[in-house]
Amino acid sequence: MDESIRKAYSEDGAVLMKNVLNAEQLAQCRELYDWIVANPGPNGHALYRGDQKQHVKSHVDNANPYAKERLDALMPTLPLGRMFADLWGSKNVWYFAEEVFLKAGGEGTRTYWHQDTSYLPWAGNHWGNAWISFESIPKKNALEIVRGSHRGPRYDGTTFSPDDPTDPLHGGDALPRLPDVEAERAANPDAYEILSWATEPGDVLFLHPASLHGGATIDADCPERHTFVFRFFGDDATFHALPEISRSGYARNGNLYREEMAVLNHGEPFRSPIFAQVV
């Protein structure tokens, strides 16, 4: 791996690498993706509001326990863990969980700007999401990232309220409120340095989950998007507790793997036997 790619990930919080997955690997990923959509877990839900048109289909799922055994078996066969080890300079890499996104119907709202670390008790340099889309995605329909934001503050999350994209997830004064990135961009197109890339099947976007990021809309040029996200962590990954009091009911250890995370204290290495080691 070229040193410039490592530097870009460290400084920017995201890099795109072309042709990472071959046709067989993509087919394996898509088969499992389709199975998860057809067999949603307890965290699976529609992504859009109920007042949208019936032809607009959407789905999001996170850490589906029914798919965990299949995913744990798939991860060592893909190059993603080894690539993250190289990106980070980590001796060890563990697989955390997946997320699936489905947007179809030719129209839909943005996925609001957020950081994954507002919802999950994560800190450290060795975290990464591997984003895979199964369609050709134009840049204007792609995921967008605020360059270098993974090095900035950890903001409060959003409740994804259609009335306010910055409606605080936790509330109180433990975390600063999210900036309204879209409103600020509308007022000043240069307010943020935004990263995004057009992608083809087989390309992988490597993203630090503390980066401010949001998904662009689908439209007539990109009427549907099926995206698989695989999350990994390495040696420099620590437990960073969420606020003790959350208006949305989040525990200090987040809403995923709560029992395993309950035994960790703030600042300790993020480790549990529940997570499969891939490197």
Secondary structure, 3 states (H helix, E strand, C coil): CCHHHHHHHHHHCEEEECCCCCHHHHHHHHHHHHHHHHCCCCCCECCCCCCCCCCCEEEEEECCHHHHHHHHHHHHHCCHHHHHHHHHCCCCEEEEEEEEEEEECCCCCCEEEECHHHCCCEECCCEEEEEEECCCECHHHCEEEECCHHHCCCCCCECCECCECCCECCCCCCCCCCCCHHHHHHHCCCCCCEECCCECCCCEEEECCCCCEEECCCECCECEEEEEEEEEEECCCEECCCCCCCCCCCCCCCCCCHHHHCCCCCCCECCCCCCCECC
